[in-house]
């Protein structure tokens, strides 16, 4: 019988029903490094360790997926303002995004981004544990294996694409020549399909592998006592294992420690306060997160807002049907003021909680006779860009804490934070809390 690395198979080494001539033709076309079983010698690899990492991902990845899709709904895509704007049937059922609890979007995005980053070491460990399977040759020996390999290609490619583009977006490094939101959304659906297919195929083996060994016993097994698992039909166990340089408990601790470190160095951007100072891997870490210093995404300079735009000539235009009212800042300050502690939460995962003071949006609606508007279209002084306008739902307009904010933490808004006036609404995605507001059009349809 041919040796494991012998490129000249005999009839005995070919898969049943697999033509020997075709087998030998594939062997002659084998890329360098493929099919070299002796190149993978770690005694840790095997169904149990692979299934441990897989079980963690099986529980946690659906949370990342659901929070990502829920975030899309939070942007009120029925107004055409989500990204991508039109996705056909590729979405969760639409529902009116609630304004309570006020920290809802903050929690959703904090979990989506934070958990996604925490799982990076687990994903890499899972790929390491199955890497011999990715280099088997020939790639498949039956139609069933062809389908399985295709699902693996989409699974591995999908999750790596989502991780890499997601991390680059969080760090504001747009190194890719395509729209991130569109690619990330459709890439997520490719991954979801492959993930469901993979779980359907592998779940029975995952359960049996987890039952094959005791986690408690493995956590007590030292490196010197570590032995390879029994040979498995998937070929994960090394054919010629080398001596262990790390125990399985050490591997689990290494991966878990990496995830914990990432959590510590990123979670502060969502938690805020003093925790933000240790968020060294987060773009909005480092802020003191005090009343005088809290994060922003878009500065006045970047938005091309000038002193003339926000000077004495600024007026807020309110409209409803044919009725129009214009107010300057002094008139707005003379109206009944309301104060609320509300977070701003960004899609990139960072958030901050501040105290805002201004005029309730429902009081502004009443000025133009909008008793029951279906929506409110807010436009900014910002002349261009994807987020120079936003449409608010009825419940967002009439929430008791939904404000046209004029002050923050007892002082006038700074220019970067939206002076002379900005929208602040409970549980609204941060980018729709429009800054430098120019007009609000209350619409009945």
ABEGO torsion letter per residue (X at the ends): XBBAABABBBAAABBBGBBAAAAAAAAAABBBGBGBAAABABAABEAAAAAAAAAAAAAAAAAAAAAAAAAAAAAGAAAGABOBABAEABBBBBBBBBAOBAAAAAAAAAAAAAAAAAAAAAAAAAAAAAAAAAABOBABABAAAAAAAAAAAAAAAAAAAAAAAAAAAAAGBBABABBAAAAAAAAAAAAAAAAAAAAAAAAAAAAAAAAABBAAAAAABBAAABBBBBBBAAGABBABBBBBABBAAAAAAAAAAAAAAAAAAAAAAAAEEAAAAABAABAABGBAGBAABBBBABBAAAAGBBAAAABAABBBBBBBEABBBBBBAAAAAABBBBBBBBBBBBAAGBBBBBBBBEBBAAAAAAAAGBABBABBBBBBABABEAAABBBBBAAAAABAABBBBABBGGBBBBAAAGOABBBBBBGBBAAABBBGBABBBBBAX
